[in-house]
Amino acid sequence: MWFRTSIEPTSLMDIYGISVIFVMSTDLQQLRKKIFDALTSIVDPEINVSIMELQLVDNVDIQNGNIKIDLHLTSPFCPAVFGFKIAQDVRDNIGKIEGVEKVIVNVSNHFMAEAINKQVNEASSTGTFALYDK
């Protein structure tokens, strides 16, 4: 699993002030830990094993409070209802973390990946599967 991060300097002090950069780095490390902990708590509903233990998370991209998580499911023909559940749990659990502004979940290598991604990431009129955007 990869963690990518991007910190944009907001002033000259951010560029030259070591203490400011250190604080931002510490905040980013804490955010990464919270994301990792949240992902570890999500289980595959069919076999009741953590998605991290199953190594289903391929990439986590952190950019200014926007989080994109790439994952795959246990098989390309895993029951779609379980795929939806895992993707929804990822979006909901990561979205609750302080400092996270927006969450995008990208499921790949599954026969229903496009439908899962659309349902989980796009706002619906009922709000049931609305994009988590604070």
N, C-alpha and C positions, 0 to 999 in steps of 0.2 A: 504494500500500500504506500502511496506517495502523498505527502502533504506539500502543497505549494502555497506560498504566501506572498503577498504584495503589500508593502507599506508605502504610501505616497507621502512625501514630506509636505507639510502644510505651511511652513514658514522657514526662514533662514535659520531660526533657532533649532528647528527639527533637523536641518542638515548639519549644523555645526555643534549643536549641544549634545554632548555624549550622554548626559543624564536623561535627556528627553528620549533619545534613541533607546537607551537601556530600558526605560520604563515602557516604551512601546513594545520592545522585544519581550519583556516579561509578561505584558498583557497578552501578547500573541501566543506565548508558550502556554499560558493558563487557558486561553481559548482552545488551543489545540488539545490540551489534556481533557477539557470538558467535552469536546467533540468526540475524542477517542472513548471516553467513559460512556457517553450517550450511545455511541455505536455498539459498544461492547454489551450494553444492556438489552439490545434488540435481538430477539431470537427468531429463528425460522419456525413458523407456527406448525409446520408438519412434523419436524423432528426435535423441536425444543432445544436447539443448540444455537449459541450466539453467532451472529453473522460475521463477527470478527474471527471467531474460532474456525468458522468454515471458510475463511478468507474470501468472502464475497465482495468486500469493498476493494475496488481497484485504485481509486484516486480520491483525494480530498483536496479541493482547491479553495483557499481562503484569500479573499481580496476585499479589504475594507468592510468587513462585516457581511459580505456576500459569500455564501458557501455553496459550492457545487460538489456533489458527491456522485461519483461514477461507481456503479456496482453491477454485478451479474448475479444470476440466480443459480441454484444448485444444478439445474439442467435446462437446456433450451425448451423443454416441454414440461417444466415444472408447472403444476396447476396454477392458472392465472390468478385465482383468488388469493393464493399465498404470495405471489409476486406483488399484487396490489397491496396486500397487508404489509409486507416488508418495506416497500417503497413509502407507503403512507407513514409507517412508524418512524422511518428514517427522517422524513420531512418534519413530522410533528415533534419528535424528540430533539432534533437539532434546532428547530425553530424556537424552542423554549429557553435556549441558552442565552444568558445575558451577553450582549455584544453582537449577537447575530441579527442581521437586518433582513436577510432574504436567503431562502434555501431552494436550491434546484437539485432534483434527484434525476439522475440519468441511468436507467436500466438498459443494459445491452445484452446481446446474445441470447434473446428469448423470443419465441414466436409472437408474443404479445407486447414486446418492449415498447413499440410506438404508442399503443393504446394506454399502457401503464404510465408512460412518461406524460402523455397528454392529460390523462385524468388526474394525476397527482400534482402536476405543475401548473395547470391552467385553472383559473378561478371559475367556479360554477355559480349559477344563480342561487343555489341553495346554501353555498358556503361550506358544504360538506367536504369538498376536496379543493378548497380555495388555496391558492399559492400562499405559503406562509410568508407574509411580508408585513413587518411591524410598521 
